[in-house]
Amino acid sequence: MMTSPQVKKRALDLGFDLCGVASAVDIEALAGLPQWLGRGYGGRMTYLNRSARVRSDIRRWLPSARSVVVVANLYNTDHPHHVEMADPAKARIARYAWATTITT
């Protein structure tokens, strides 16, 4: 079994900018998510309604979960493929997807 520092190091070695590890527990701050969504605050993000129940406790989706690993990549960086330079006849790629779709 890997330790938290080992997981974080591996994530950074794989190219992620940030990594965190947390216990798989109920997140009390998300108890009000269904009411928040009921007020329409989720806008067009309808997937939030479908997954609201499991979002507050990962163990509702994966009962055996003991930890949660969260990784992140910074995407608001200087990059040679700015949207302003995109040819309107070609597909545009969102900045957050550049890291996984464009190789330089």
N, C-alpha and C positions, 0 to 999 in steps of 0.2 A: 504494500500500500504506500502511495506517495504522501509525503507531508505537504502541508500548505506552502512552505517556502520552495519545495521542489516543483510543485504545480505552477507556482508563479514564475519561477525561473524557466520552466519549459515553455510556458506561454510567451514569455519575452523572447526566448530563443526561436520560437516559431514565427515571430514578427509582430505580435500584438504589442500595442503601446502600453496598455494597462491590464492588470489582472487582479482580481480579488477573489477570496474564498470565504464563504459564510456558512454557518450552520443552517441546515434545512429545517426551519421552524416557521410557525405561523407569524405573518407580518401584521401586527395589530393595526398599523397605520392604514392598511388597505381594507379594513373592515367596512369602511364607508364607500368603497368603490361602486357597489351596485346602485346606491342612492345617487352618487355623482353621475354615473352613466344615465340613470333614470331622468336626470334633469337635462340631459342632452349635451353634457359637457364633452362627451367623447367625439362629437362632430361626426364626420364620415368614417371614423375608425371603428367600423362595426365589429371587427374582430375582437375588440375589447369586450363587447357584450357576450360573445361566445365563450370567452375564456376567463371571465371575471371571477368565477368561483375558484378556479385553480391558481389564479395569480397570487392570492394571498398566502397560499401554502402549497409549495411544490409537491408535498407528499400526497395531496389529493389526486395528482396526476401520476406520480411515481412513489408509491408508498414506501419503498425501500430506500429512498434518498436520505442521505445523512449530511451531505454538503452540497453547496451550489457554487459553481465556478463561473465567474462573469469576466469576459474579456472585452476589450474595446480597442478601436483604432481611431486615431485622430484623422479626420478627413477634411478639415478646413485648413489645408496647407497649400503652399505654392506647389503647383503641379503643371506640367507642360500641356495638359489637356483641359484648358478652361472652357466653360460653356460658351463664353462670348466668341470663341473661335470655331464653334461647331458649325458645320455645314447644315443648313436647314433641311436639306434633302436626306440627311443621314440621321440615324437614331441618336438620341442624346443619352448619356449615361450619368446618373446622379453621382455627386461627389462621394457619397458614402460607399458607392459600389466600385469606385476606381481601383481600390487596392486589390480587389479580387478579379477584376476583369481586364485591366490594362497592365501589360508588362512593358517595361522600358529597358 
